[in-house]
Each structure stands twice: as C-alpha cells, then as structure tokens.
Amino acid sequence: MAAGVYYFVDDTSPGGPHAPLRFMCWVLPNKATLQVMGGIAYYMKKAGYAVTVVPMSVSAYSSDPDTTAKQNLKNEYVKWRHNTYGGEQFDLMAAADGMLLQWYSGFDAGLCHLVDDPHGCTCDQIQVPNYPNWHNNTKDGPEKSGMLYNYAFVDNAGSNTFPSMMPVRCQSCGPEVVLPNGTIGPLKCYPDGEDYMLPGSWDKYPQLITAHQNAWRNYTTAMGDGNRPGLPYWWIKNSTYGGRCPRAVDCPDWRYKNEEPYSRQVKMLESLDKVIGMEKISIGFESLGNDKFVQMKSWSDPLLPFSVASAQDHEHGKYYYECTTNITRDNLAQGHRCGAPTL
C-alpha cells in the first residue's frame, strides 16, 4: 500500500493509438494507519493530552461488523480501533475525547454497491426551498447566468465545465450510478446537446481548438433567438460527476422521503454511540463554495476558461481576480465568464 496501487485507462484522445494512462488509486486508511494513529493517541493520553479524531464519512459510520466477502466496507476507525501498545490493550475510539464526523467528503469508496440498503446512496432526501439537488445555471436570466462550474478531468486532460444544469449534492451522474429508485443505471450529467467539448491535450492536439470553436458557435447559434446568440453551456464528453453528501449510508444529515424526519441520522449516532459515545461526536456540514466569484478568461480556446491570475501572482498569494465583467450574449468573443466553483 505504501508503494502505491495503480490502474490503467485507455487513452482515447485524438491521434492514437497511445499507451494506456497510469493513475494511482486513492489511498484510504488501512490497518497500519489506525495502528500508527492509535499509538500516537496512546502516548498522548499517557502524557495527559486530549485526543480528537476527524474521520471522513466513509471511515466511521457504523458499529456493525463488516460482513462483506472482501471486507471492503471501509469504516476503518471502527474496524481497526483496537491495538496493543506497551503490553496494554488500547481502544482508539473509546480513548478519544472527541470526534468530528466529516460529513462533506461524498467519496463513494464502493459503499453504494456494497451496502444492503438499496436507499443507502439514493438521492431521495426531502429538498428544502432554494436548495435543490440539481443546480440550474440559467434561473437568474440570460444575462446573469452561468456562474456555477465544475472542473472535469478526462483522458489525462482537464478543463472547466459550464453546463446549464448539473447535480451538486447527493446524486451521481454517469454510465453506471445509483439512481433515485435504488437501482443501478445511466444518468446524464447534462441536458442534450451540451457535451460537445472533447477530452484530450489541447497543446498536443491543436485541432481540438478548431473543433471546440466550431461547436461553440453552432451551440450558441442553435440556442439563440435568431437575432442574438445564446449563451454557451458545455460539458466535457465522457466526464462524470461523483455523488456528494447527504448520502443516507454515511452522512444522513437530511430528512428522507417516506421516513420519520432525521431517523437515519439518529440511527447512525446510536450506532456510533456503542463505540465512542454520542456525547463526544460533532458533525461538520458542507455548504457550496459560491461565496467567491472568480473571473475566468479564455486562454487559447474560448472553451478553456482559466483564472487570469498568473503563476507569478500565485507566488504572491493571488489566485484569482475579482469578477467584474460576466459573459453576456453581446460579449461572447471577449472570453469573460464569472464562476463559482463547486467545492
């Protein structure tokens, strides 16, 4: 594990064939991780210090034993909390003075395919007013829209997407995701016609710039009113979007349909109470990072918006410029666009 676990993906960018792309797997906590953390906590407690732990949502969500065939239901803080130090048995969870549940990771880690509950990862919570699961970039009118964006990484190349609608909370989208009814199947991330941006290295394959410019013009013409073009929205072809909290399995911080309000949250806390004590638990909630509007600007390709802050600016702590000119149907060629990232 320390050496890294790798997997390979076919490189489908233009000009192939290419060698497969190598990626490193996300390294989750393992038995050794908790053994080291437990040792640190053991000697901290011996020295009279307080000990707190901050597990991500998939690392501490139940006191129930892992009954899966491959023992891959994560829950590492609970599963590997017992260790021996200096000849003494030590329980990290019992010894901890407090635990902050990070209910904002939204990292699947395979839980959605492994839990017995068919609604453990469905996006069927009761939505509150003005806080929908799908963000509508066009709801504020044609001259003030297109604020929210997401960075996508496909085939070893990345860029920002500005779809007219996109899921921003619990719902995943892609060819094989958990659907609201609990089954597994495809769900499009974008409205029809918006996936015209192709993945690939634009430095290595400059023909993509022409393709994107033509697709951008075709889209804005088709979405216009005959006199003025429409605003450009786009999604990178073949890119997906992972689910975020709230998910009932590991961050059930909402009310769910056809259930008692907050019953899943209470069930989780009662379960964790068996291994750490409910009075020690705090919960961290997520909110959208739309309080900072970044001035994006076209760079080489009008469909490749990047911050206008340079590398030299970064060295001085400047990572973006205040948004002063948003895109409208009258200034498409100037390449401005304000954006709030989906952090």
N, C-alpha and C positions, 0 to 999 in steps of 0.2 A: 504493500500500500504506500509506503513512504517513497518508493521509486516512481510511483505514478501508474495509473491504469489508463490505457489508451484505446481508442477505437478509430475506425477509418470510415470516411464517407466519400463516395464517388464525386469527382469534380466534374460538374456538368456545364461549366462555363464555356463560352464560345471558343472555337479554335482547337478543340480536343482532337484526339484523346489526351488526357492528362493522368498523372499519377494520383492515386487517392489522397485525400486530405487527411492529415492526422490530427486528432483532437484528444485532449486529456480529460478524463472523466472527473466530474465533481467529486472531491474527496470529502466524504461525510465522516463524522466521528465514528470511531471503531472502539473495540475493547481496550486497545492500548491507549487511546485518547483518554478514556474515562479512568484508566488506571493511573495515568500521569496526573490528571486533574484531581482525582481522589487523594493522591499522595500530597499534592500541594495543599489541598484543603485540610488534610490530616495534620500537617505540621503547622499550618496557620492556626488551627483550633488549639493545638498544644501550646502555641505562643500567645494565646489569648485574643486572637484577632477574630473579627466577624467574617463569615464566608457567604458569598452570594453567587448564584449561578444564573446564567442567562441563556437557556437553550432556545434554539429556533423551534418553530411549531412542530416539525416532524420528529424532534428529538425528545419530547416529553409531552405526551398527550393521553396516556392511559397507564393504569397499574396492572392491566390484564397481561398475562403471558403471551408471547409470540407463538402462535400455533401453526404458522405457515411452514411449508415443507423446506424452504430455503432460509428460514429465519431472517427474512428481509423486510420486516415491518418497521424498521428503524427503531424509534423510541429508545435511543441509546442511553440517555441519562438514567432511565428507569431500569433498563435491562442489565446494564453493567455497573450499577451503583455500588455493589459490594466488592471490596478488595481487602487485602491484608497488608498492614504496614507495621514494622517493628513487632511482629508477632501478635498484633491486635486486629480484630475484625473491625472494619470501618464501613459505614453506610454513608455515601456522599449526600444522598438526598435527605436522610434523617439529620445529618450533621449541619446541613446548610441552614443559615439563618434567614435566608430569603431567596426567592426565585422569581425572576421576571420572565414571563412567557412572551416570546417574541411572536405575537400574532400578526405578523406582517411579512412573513417570508413567502408564503404561497408556493413553496417549492414542492413539486409533486412527490419526487423520490419513489414513485411506483405505488404509493399508498392507494391511489384511486383505483388501481387494477387489482389490489390485493385484499382490501378490507371486505368483510362480509356484508356491510351495509350498502345497499345499492344507491342510497342517497347520501353517502358519506362525502361525495365530492360533486353533487349536483348543485347547480346554481338556482336553487328554488327558495331562497330566502324571501321574506316579505320586504319589498323595497319601500324606502321612505321617500317622501316627496323631494324632488330635485336632486336625487342621488341614485340614478338608475344604474343598472349593470352595464348598459351599452351607452357610451358617450356619443352624442350627436354633435359633430363639429359644425353643423350648419344652422343650429337652432337660433343663433343670435342674428341671423340675417346675412345676406350675401356679402356685405361689405365688412363684417366683423367676425367672420368665421375662420375656421381652420387653425385654431390655437393649439389643440392637443396633438402631440405627435409621439411616436414610439420608434426607438432605434431597433432595426432588424439586422440580423447577421445571417447571411446565407452564402454557402459555397465560398467561404473564406473572404467575403467582401460584405461590408455593411453600409447602411445608409438610413436616413430617417424616413419614416412613412407618415403621410398625412391623409388617412382615409376619412371619408365623410362620416363614417360610423365605425366604432371599434369597441370590443369588450374591454372594460377596465378593472373589473373586480374578479369574482369567482369563476366566471366562465372562460374555459379554454376554447381555442378555435384551431382547426387544422383537420387533417385527413382522418384522425382516429382519436377522438376525445370523449370525455364523459358528457353526455347530453342531459338536458334538464329532466328527462324522464328516467334517468338512471342507466340507460343503455349506452353502448359504445358505438360511435359512428362519426361521419364527417360533419363539420360545421364550418361554413365560410366565415372568414375574418372580416370581410369587406363586402360592400354592395357590388353587384355585377358591373363589370367594365373597368374596375379601378386597379386591377392587378397587372398593369401594363409596364411596370418597371421591372427590368430583368436583372437577376443577380449576376455578379461577376466583377472582376477587377477592371475599373474604368481606365486605369493607367495602362493596363496590359492589353485591353481590348477597346481601343478608342472608337470602334464602330458602334459601341453601345450608346455613346453620346448622341450620335445622329438618330439612332433608333428611339431614344428617350425623347429627344426634342420633337420628332415627328409624332410620337404617341401623345405627348403633352399637348401639342397643337390640335391633334384630332379630338382629344378628350374635351378640351376647352371649347372647341367649335361645336361638338355634339351637345354639350351641356349649356350652350349659350341660348340667347333668346332671338337670334337672327341678326341683331344689331350689335350686341356686345358679347364677348366670350364668357364662358362660365369660369368659375374658379377651379384651379387644378387640384384634384384629390388623387392620391395614389397609394397603392400597397405593393410591396416587393413580392413578385411572383414566387410562390412556393414557401414563403416565410409563414411561420405560425406564431401563436401568442399563448403563452402558458397561463394557466389559471392562477388567480390570486386569492387571498383571503377576502371575505369569510368563506371557509370551507367547513362543513359540519364535522369532518373527521378530526381536524387538528386545530382549527381556530373558529369555533362556532359562536362568534360574537354577535349573531343576529337572531331574529325570530324567523322560524321556518314555517312554511305552509302546512296546514293540517296537523300542527303540533302545538302543544302548550308553549306560550312565549318563553324563550330562553331555556327550554327544557334540555337542549343539548349542551348548553354551557354549564348548567347545573350538574348534569351527568358527568361531564369531564372533570369539573372541580371536585366532585365527590369521589371520583376515581383517584385523582392525584392526591387527595387528602389521605389516602391509605399509605402513601409512600413519603410524603413530605409534610403534610399538614396544611389545610386550607388557609390558615391564618398567615402563612408565610408567602402566599402566592400574590404576585402583582401581574397585571396584564398590560402589554404595550399595544396600542392600537395604531393603525395606519391611516393616514389621510393623503389625498392626492397632492403631489408636489406642484400645484399650479399657482403658487404664490409668486413664482419668478418667471417672467416672460422674457425669453431670450430672443435677441434679434438674429434670425437666421439669414443667410445670404447665399445666393447661388455661387457655386465655385466650379467653373469649367462647364458644368452641365446644369441647366435650370432645375433639374430634378435631383440634384445633390446638394441640399442645403447644409451648410456647416456654420458654426459660430464664426463671426468675423474677427474674434479675438485671435491673435497670432500666438505662435509658440513663445515669442519674446514677452507677450502680455502674460502668458501663463506663468512665466518665471517670476513675475511681479505680483502674482496673486489675482490677476484679472482673467476671468474665464468666459465672460460674456459682456455684451454691450446692451444697454437698456433698449427695449423695443420702442422705437419712435415712429416707424412707418410700416404699417401692416400691408399685406398684399390686398389689392382690390382688383376688380375686373378691368380697371383702367391703367394699372401699372404692372401688368404681369411681367413685362420684359425687364423690369428693374431688378427682379430677383429677390425682393424683400419678402420676409414672412416672419411674423411673430409666432412664437411657440412656447408651450408649457410642457415640459417632459412628463411622461407618465412614470414617475419614480417608483 
